[in-house]
Amino acid sequence: LTGGESTKQKISISRLERTKAILETISYIHNNYRKKITIPELCQLAKMSKPCFSEYFKSITGLSAMDYLMGTRIFWSKILFLSRGFNMTKTANYAGFFDAAHFTHAFTAYCGMTPTEYKRRYQKQSLYEDLQSRNRNMPIQILRDSLEG
């Protein structure tokens, strides 16, 4: 930055750079949710220390990075259940869970019901609602919200 810029401008640029880095990690999560993803990997991608990354990620998304990853995996598991009719094991593997027991536990904790109960209860109805909800939290909206806040 040049000497003529104010401190406020410097802070805004720094904030914009951090927001961009977080959006890149969100995009990475969306593109790689099926793989094992670690916090150190995300910190490296964002070029931030773990405390800085964790704090900034949560300030932008309202969630920890691991909760965001889990939510992404659960979201896609719902899609697979409802649109493709995958069974629980296939859904668990496809959505990035490495065993059905962990998937069932995570799904139940996140949704308040087992995957089987969810599939029976919602079928096609909740697919549209989940997509609408997820679209409100996509990275572009997160960027807009963080820049306005």
LINGIGI-V299203 format. One record per pair of residues at least 12 apart in sequence whose C-alpha atoms are under 10 Angstrom apart, sorted by the first residue. I is the first residue (numbers start at 1). J is the second residue. D is the distance in Angstrom with one decimal. If there is no record, write none. Layout:
i=I j=J d=D
i=I j=J d=D
This chain:
i=1 j=13 d=9.4
i=12 j=147 d=8.7
i=15 j=56 d=9.6
i=15 j=146 d=8.9
i=15 j=147 d=8.3
i=16 j=143 d=8.9
i=16 j=146 d=8.7
i=16 j=147 d=7.4
i=17 j=46 d=9.7
i=18 j=46 d=7.8
i=18 j=47 d=9.1
i=18 j=48 d=8.6
i=18 j=52 d=9.6
i=18 j=53 d=8.7
i=18 j=56 d=7.6
i=18 j=57 d=9.1
i=18 j=60 d=9.9
i=19 j=46 d=9.5
i=19 j=56 d=8.0
i=19 j=57 d=8.4
i=19 j=59 d=9.9
i=19 j=60 d=7.6
i=19 j=139 d=10.0
i=19 j=142 d=8.9
i=19 j=143 d=6.8
i=19 j=144 d=10.0
i=19 j=146 d=7.4
i=19 j=147 d=8.3
i=20 j=46 d=8.6
i=20 j=139 d=9.7
i=20 j=143 d=7.8
i=21 j=42 d=9.7
i=21 j=43 d=9.5
i=21 j=45 d=7.7
i=21 j=46 d=4.8
i=21 j=47 d=7.7
i=21 j=48 d=8.7
i=21 j=53 d=9.2
i=21 j=56 d=9.8
i=21 j=57 d=9.3
i=22 j=42 d=8.9
i=22 j=43 d=9.4
i=22 j=45 d=9.0
i=22 j=46 d=6.4
i=22 j=47 d=9.8
i=22 j=48 d=9.7
i=22 j=53 d=7.9
i=22 j=54 d=9.9
i=22 j=56 d=7.6
i=22 j=57 d=6.1
i=22 j=58 d=9.7
i=22 j=60 d=8.0
i=22 j=61 d=9.1
i=22 j=65 d=9.7
i=22 j=139 d=9.1
i=22 j=142 d=9.7
i=22 j=143 d=9.3
i=23 j=46 d=9.0
i=23 j=57 d=8.9
i=23 j=60 d=9.1
i=23 j=61 d=9.7
i=23 j=138 d=9.5
i=23 j=139 d=6.0
i=23 j=140 d=8.2
i=23 j=142 d=8.0
i=23 j=143 d=7.4
i=24 j=42 d=9.4
i=24 j=45 d=7.9
i=24 j=46 d=7.3
i=24 j=139 d=8.8
i=25 j=41 d=9.5
i=25 j=42 d=6.2
i=25 j=43 d=8.5
i=25 j=44 d=9.7
i=25 j=45 d=6.7
i=25 j=46 d=6.5
i=25 j=57 d=9.0
i=25 j=65 d=8.9
i=25 j=139 d=9.9
i=26 j=42 d=9.1
i=26 j=57 d=9.1
i=26 j=61 d=9.4
i=26 j=65 d=8.5
i=26 j=68 d=8.4
i=26 j=69 d=8.6
i=26 j=72 d=9.9
i=26 j=138 d=8.9
i=26 j=139 d=7.0
i=26 j=142 d=10.0
i=27 j=138 d=9.3
i=27 j=139 d=7.5
i=28 j=42 d=8.4
i=28 j=45 d=8.8
i=29 j=42 d=8.7
i=29 j=65 d=9.0
i=29 j=66 d=9.8
i=29 j=68 d=8.4
i=29 j=69 d=6.4
i=29 j=70 d=9.9
i=29 j=72 d=7.9
i=29 j=73 d=9.5
i=30 j=68 d=9.8
i=30 j=69 d=8.1
i=30 j=72 d=7.1
i=30 j=73 d=9.0
i=30 j=76 d=9.9
i=30 j=138 d=9.9
i=32 j=69 d=9.6
i=32 j=95 d=9.9
i=32 j=96 d=8.7
i=33 j=69 d=6.7
i=33 j=70 d=8.6
i=33 j=71 d=9.9
i=33 j=72 d=7.0
i=33 j=73 d=6.3
i=33 j=76 d=9.2
i=33 j=94 d=9.4
i=33 j=95 d=7.0
i=33 j=96 d=6.0
i=33 j=97 d=9.3
i=34 j=69 d=9.8
i=34 j=72 d=9.7
i=34 j=73 d=7.6
i=34 j=76 d=9.7
i=34 j=92 d=9.5
i=34 j=93 d=7.9
i=34 j=94 d=6.4
i=34 j=95 d=5.3
i=34 j=96 d=3.7
i=34 j=97 d=7.4
i=34 j=98 d=9.3
i=35 j=93 d=9.9
i=35 j=94 d=9.5
i=35 j=95 d=8.8
i=35 j=96 d=5.8
i=35 j=97 d=8.6
i=35 j=98 d=9.3
i=36 j=96 d=7.3
i=36 j=97 d=8.7
i=36 j=98 d=9.0
i=37 j=65 d=9.9
i=37 j=66 d=8.7
i=37 j=69 d=8.3
i=37 j=96 d=9.6
i=38 j=65 d=9.2
i=38 j=66 d=8.2
i=38 j=69 d=9.9
i=39 j=53 d=8.9
i=39 j=54 d=8.6
i=39 j=64 d=9.9
i=39 j=65 d=7.4
i=39 j=66 d=7.6
i=40 j=53 d=9.7
i=42 j=54 d=9.7
i=42 j=65 d=8.4
i=53 j=65 d=8.9
i=54 j=66 d=9.7
i=59 j=146 d=8.5
i=60 j=139 d=9.8
i=60 j=142 d=6.6
i=60 j=143 d=8.0
i=60 j=145 d=8.0
i=60 j=146 d=6.1
i=60 j=147 d=9.7
i=60 j=149 d=9.6
i=61 j=137 d=8.1
i=61 j=138 d=9.6
i=61 j=139 d=9.0
i=61 j=142 d=6.8
i=61 j=143 d=9.6
i=61 j=145 d=9.6
i=61 j=146 d=9.0
i=62 j=142 d=9.9
i=67 j=110 d=9.5
i=69 j=96 d=9.7
i=70 j=95 d=9.6
i=70 j=96 d=9.2
i=70 j=97 d=9.4
i=70 j=103 d=9.9
i=70 j=106 d=7.9
i=70 j=107 d=8.9
i=70 j=110 d=8.5
i=71 j=106 d=9.5
i=71 j=107 d=9.2
i=71 j=110 d=7.7
i=71 j=111 d=9.8
i=71 j=134 d=9.8
i=72 j=95 d=8.6
i=72 j=96 d=9.7
i=72 j=134 d=9.1
i=73 j=91 d=9.8
i=73 j=92 d=8.8
i=73 j=94 d=9.1
i=73 j=95 d=5.3
i=73 j=96 d=6.4
i=73 j=97 d=7.9
i=73 j=103 d=9.4
i=73 j=106 d=9.7
i=73 j=107 d=9.2
i=74 j=91 d=9.7
i=74 j=92 d=9.2
i=74 j=95 d=7.4
i=74 j=96 d=9.3
i=74 j=97 d=9.5
i=74 j=103 d=8.6
i=74 j=106 d=8.1
i=74 j=107 d=6.4
i=74 j=108 d=9.9
i=74 j=110 d=7.8
i=74 j=111 d=8.6
i=74 j=115 d=9.7
i=75 j=95 d=8.7
i=75 j=107 d=9.6
i=75 j=127 d=9.6
i=75 j=130 d=7.5
i=75 j=131 d=8.7
i=75 j=134 d=8.2
i=76 j=91 d=8.6
i=76 j=92 d=9.8
i=76 j=94 d=8.7
i=76 j=95 d=6.1
i=76 j=96 d=9.4
i=76 j=130 d=9.9
i=77 j=90 d=9.5
i=77 j=91 d=5.7
i=77 j=92 d=7.0
i=77 j=93 d=9.4
i=77 j=94 d=7.8
i=77 j=95 d=5.6
i=77 j=96 d=9.0
i=77 j=97 d=9.7
i=77 j=103 d=9.3
i=77 j=107 d=8.8
i=77 j=115 d=8.8
i=78 j=91 d=8.6
i=78 j=95 d=9.3
i=78 j=107 d=9.5
i=78 j=115 d=8.3
i=78 j=118 d=8.3
i=78 j=119 d=7.9
i=78 j=122 d=9.5
i=78 j=123 d=9.2
i=78 j=126 d=8.7
i=78 j=127 d=7.5
i=78 j=130 d=8.4
i=79 j=91 d=9.3
i=79 j=95 d=9.7
i=79 j=123 d=9.6
i=79 j=124 d=9.4
i=79 j=126 d=9.3
i=79 j=127 d=6.5
i=79 j=128 d=9.7
i=79 j=130 d=8.5
i=79 j=131 d=8.9
i=80 j=92 d=9.5
i=80 j=94 d=8.5
i=80 j=95 d=8.4
i=80 j=119 d=10.0
i=80 j=127 d=9.8
i=81 j=115 d=8.5
i=81 j=116 d=9.2
i=81 j=118 d=8.9
i=81 j=119 d=6.3
i=81 j=120 d=9.8
i=81 j=122 d=9.7
i=81 j=123 d=7.7
i=81 j=124 d=9.4
i=81 j=127 d=9.5
i=82 j=118 d=9.4
i=82 j=119 d=6.7
i=82 j=120 d=9.5
i=82 j=122 d=7.8
i=82 j=123 d=5.1
i=82 j=124 d=5.8
i=82 j=125 d=8.8
i=82 j=126 d=8.3
i=82 j=127 d=6.7
i=83 j=123 d=8.1
i=83 j=124 d=7.2
i=83 j=127 d=7.7
i=85 j=119 d=8.8
i=85 j=123 d=9.0
i=86 j=119 d=10.0
i=87 j=115 d=9.5
i=87 j=116 d=8.9
i=87 j=119 d=9.7
i=88 j=100 d=6.9
i=88 j=101 d=9.8
i=88 j=103 d=8.4
i=88 j=104 d=8.3
i=88 j=115 d=7.2
i=88 j=116 d=7.7
i=88 j=119 d=9.7
i=89 j=101 d=9.1
i=89 j=103 d=8.7
i=89 j=104 d=9.6
i=91 j=103 d=8.8
i=91 j=115 d=9.7
i=92 j=104 d=8.3
i=92 j=107 d=9.7
i=92 j=115 d=9.9
i=103 j=115 d=8.5
i=104 j=116 d=9.0
